[in-house]
Amino acid sequence: MHRREIMMSLAGLAMFCIGSGAHAGEPASSEGKTVTIDNFTFSPAVLTISAGTKVTWTNRDDIPHTVTDAARPPGFKSAALDTGDMFSWVFPGPGMYHYFCSLHPRMEGTVVVK
């Protein structure tokens, strides 16, 4: 491969990893977890998982919502999710990850990673 092709391939791979919430060198759980967004609520409001688990949020509400890490700067942030849209993130290590909907800030949830 030419140098330019290699650089473009690496850039594409990096964008894929960033967009999917994947982290190099971290084992992903074979069992993903789900959070439903409905009636201005994240359900479950508190989800406990193992490190490396992928969590997928699905918007079942009839208006858009986001999933935004409350940390500064945010580690993850979805685009506005319309009805039926999904957003996934792989949680890399132990801790409490608080998140909210940036369009409706009173909507809050927590992922506890053990």
C-alpha positions as CSV (number, residue, x, y, z in Angstrom):
1,M,0.0,0.0,0.0
2,H,1.0,3.5,-0.5
3,R,1.6,5.8,2.4
4,R,-1.5,7.8,1.6
5,E,-3.7,4.7,1.5
6,I,-2.4,3.5,4.8
7,M,-3.0,6.9,6.4
8,M,-6.6,7.0,5.0
9,S,-7.2,3.5,6.3
10,L,-6.0,4.4,9.8
11,A,-8.0,7.6,9.8
12,G,-11.2,5.6,8.9
13,L,-10.5,3.0,11.6
14,A,-10.0,5.8,14.2
15,M,-13.3,7.4,13.2
16,F,-15.1,4.1,13.4
17,C,-13.7,3.4,16.9
18,I,-14.6,6.9,18.1
19,G,-18.1,6.8,16.7
20,S,-18.9,3.3,18.1
21,G,-17.5,4.0,21.6
22,A,-15.0,1.1,21.1
23,H,-11.6,1.4,22.8
24,A,-8.5,-0.4,21.6
25,G,-7.1,-3.1,23.8
26,E,-10.2,-3.4,25.9
27,P,-12.3,-6.6,26.0
28,A,-15.9,-6.0,25.0
29,S,-18.5,-7.9,26.9
30,S,-20.3,-10.5,24.7
31,E,-23.5,-9.5,26.5
32,G,-24.6,-5.9,25.8
33,K,-27.1,-4.1,28.0
34,T,-30.0,-1.8,26.9
35,V,-31.5,1.4,28.2
36,T,-34.9,2.5,26.9
37,I,-35.8,6.2,26.6
38,D,-39.6,6.7,26.9
39,N,-41.9,9.3,28.5
40,F,-38.9,11.5,29.3
41,T,-37.3,8.7,31.3
42,F,-34.2,6.5,31.0
43,S,-35.1,3.0,32.0
44,P,-33.5,1.6,34.0
45,A,-32.3,4.8,35.7
46,V,-29.4,3.0,37.2
47,L,-27.6,0.2,35.3
48,T,-24.8,-1.9,36.8
49,I,-22.4,-3.6,34.4
50,S,-18.9,-5.0,34.1
51,A,-16.0,-3.0,32.5
52,G,-16.0,-3.5,28.7
53,T,-19.7,-3.9,28.4
54,K,-21.6,-2.1,25.5
55,V,-24.7,-0.2,26.5
56,T,-27.3,0.7,23.8
57,W,-29.9,3.3,24.4
58,T,-33.0,3.2,22.2
59,N,-35.4,6.2,21.9
60,R,-39.0,4.9,22.2
61,D,-40.3,8.5,22.9
62,D,-42.1,10.5,20.2
63,I,-39.6,13.4,20.5
64,P,-35.8,13.6,20.1
65,H,-33.5,13.0,23.1
66,T,-29.7,12.7,23.6
67,V,-27.4,10.7,25.8
68,T,-24.7,12.9,27.2
69,D,-22.0,12.1,29.7
70,A,-22.2,14.6,32.6
71,A,-18.4,14.6,33.0
72,R,-16.4,17.7,31.8
73,P,-15.4,17.2,29.1
74,P,-18.0,14.6,28.1
75,G,-16.6,11.2,27.3
76,F,-19.6,10.3,25.2
77,K,-22.4,12.3,23.6
78,S,-25.0,11.1,21.1
79,A,-26.6,13.1,18.3
80,A,-30.3,13.8,18.7
81,L,-32.0,10.5,18.7
82,D,-35.4,10.4,16.9
83,T,-38.0,7.7,17.6
84,G,-36.4,4.3,17.1
85,D,-32.8,5.6,16.9
86,M,-30.1,4.0,19.0
87,F,-26.8,5.0,20.5
88,S,-24.1,2.7,21.9
89,W,-21.1,3.1,24.1
90,V,-18.6,0.7,25.5
91,F,-17.7,1.6,29.1
92,P,-13.9,1.1,29.6
93,G,-13.4,0.9,33.3
94,P,-14.8,0.9,36.8
95,G,-16.6,4.0,38.0
96,M,-20.0,5.8,38.1
97,Y,-21.0,7.4,34.8
98,H,-23.7,10.0,35.2
99,Y,-25.5,11.0,32.0
100,F,-28.4,13.2,30.9
101,C,-30.4,14.4,27.9
102,S,-29.0,17.7,26.7
103,L,-32.4,18.6,25.3
104,H,-34.2,17.9,28.5
105,P,-31.6,18.2,31.3
106,R,-33.9,16.9,34.1
107,M,-33.7,13.5,32.4
108,E,-30.8,11.7,34.1
109,G,-29.4,8.2,34.4
110,T,-26.3,6.4,35.8
111,V,-24.2,3.5,34.6
112,V,-22.2,1.8,37.5
113,V,-19.2,-0.1,36.1
114,K,-17.6,-2.7,38.4
